[in-house]
Amino acid sequence: MVSPFVHRIAAVFFYLFAGSFFVSYLLLRNNLLFPWSQWWLRVADVPLALVAVLYGGSSLYRSIKRHEGTSWPLLILIGTPLLALFTFIVALNFWNALGLPQGPAI
């Protein structure tokens, strides 16, 4: 199920997104390219979370799986918490747009 191709593509995109976040944060802290670096930090957080979940999940699955073929129980055991984590990250990102309750400001 989790092919080496998917694992490699997720790794490439994870390192590209994570590196771009690092560079964008440095640019933002030094007031260079302010609107673009701020925009990138706001827009690309969900794609970064998606590729991080794909890369981390595929790495864990490939390191634990002992035999050839697909291990569906292992895939479900690893995929369920990662899907819940990604759903939580998306909900936090779109909290205001979803109309979820707001707490008092600290």
N, C-alpha and C positions, 0 to 999 in steps of 0.2 A: 504494500500500500504506500509506504513512504519510500519513494525511490531516491537514489543518490542524486538524481538531477534536481528534484524539488529541494533537497537539503542544500545543494550547492547554490542554487538560485536564491534561496532564502538567506544564505550566508552572505552572498554578494550584496543583496539589497540591504541586509541588516548593517553591514559595515559601511555602506554608502550613506544610509540614513543617519546612523550614529555619528559618523564623521562629520556629516553636514550639520548636525545639531551642535556638535562641539565647536565647529568653526563659526556657526551662526551665533552661538552664545558669546564667544570671544569678541566677535564683531559688535554685538549689542553692548557688552560691557565697556568697550572702548569707544562707543559712539561713532562707529564706522558703519556706513550703509544701514542706518537706523531703521527706516521703514521696511526694508527688504528682510533684514535679519529678524525683526519682530514678527513680520508676516509669516516667515518660514517656521518659526517656533510655534506659532498658533495653528498653522495649517497641517503640518506634517507629523503631528504627534500620534494620530490614529494610525496612519500607515506604518510608522515606526513600531508602534505596539503590535500591529498585525504581523510584520515580518519578524519581530522579536519572539512572538508566540510560535510562529511557524518554525523558525530556526531552533529555538529552545526545545520545542516539542519533538521535532524530528531528530534532533541530536540525542535527546533522552531516549526516544523509542529505539533508535539504531544502536545505542550503547547497551540497552537492556535486553533486546531481542536476541535469543540464542540460536534459533533455527531458521531455516529458509521458509519463505512464505509469509503470509500475513497473520499476525496474532491479534485477533479482534478483541479479546478481553484486555490485553495490554494497551491496545490502541484506544479503547474506551476509557480505561483507567487513567491514561495520560491526557487524553483529549478533553474529558469532561471538566477538570479543574482549569485547564487552559482556556477553554471556551467561556467558562464562568468569569475568569479573570479578564479576558478581552471584553466581554459584555459589560463588566463593571467599569472598565476604563472608558468605553464608549458612552456609558450612561453618565459618568462624571464629566466627560467632555461636553456633552450636550444637555447638561442638567437644566439650564435655563430654557433652552429651546423646547424641552419636553414638558415644561410646566410643572416640574416637581417642586415640592415645598422648599421654601427658603428659610434658613435659620437666622437668628439675629447676628448682626455683624459684630465682630470682636474688636 
